[in-house]
């Protein structure tokens, strides 16, 4: 369905959205319909993937992914505070429509392991197969306050280093994302999506 949709719209537009949301693309090799399936020449890091999902929760605004909010010295004086510089990468309406679909994925779809949470969450899973098993499995999840990505796999898969076909994005990564969000509910839960 995503390849069909991309063939009816524009690979160029999809590339612009992805790049605006912090995904590095190869301008020549990634300019094709495989982009709709997440097939990227250089791949994507979990940090970049989490950053790309964050605008969906934030009304279409993107900010560089970060983990450190503030640093204090030994006397409790703040020596660094993260300064967020946001830019609009998609319309708030587009962000809401996609979030609505991914909330369904989190409640009854492939990311349904997230459905056990008692706060608003959306998610998307992914599985990269190869002969004899799976190479990579992913879950990207977000709430109105945080976005995260869980990756499991092998950097250099081979006959001895490969995931079973039974391990998919909807299994271990989705369960780990749900466990992380549940354990950090006080800082992760954020009311309803806009």
PyMOL commands that set and color helices and strands:
alter all, ss='L'
color gray80, all
select helices_A, chain A and resi 2-8+11-20+33-37+46-57+92-107+112-116+169-183+185-188
alter helices_A, ss='H'
color red, helices_A
select strands_A, chain A and resi 61-62+70-72+78-81+87-88+122-130+133-142+147-153
alter strands_A, ss='S'
color yellow, strands_A
deselect
rebuild
show_as cartoon
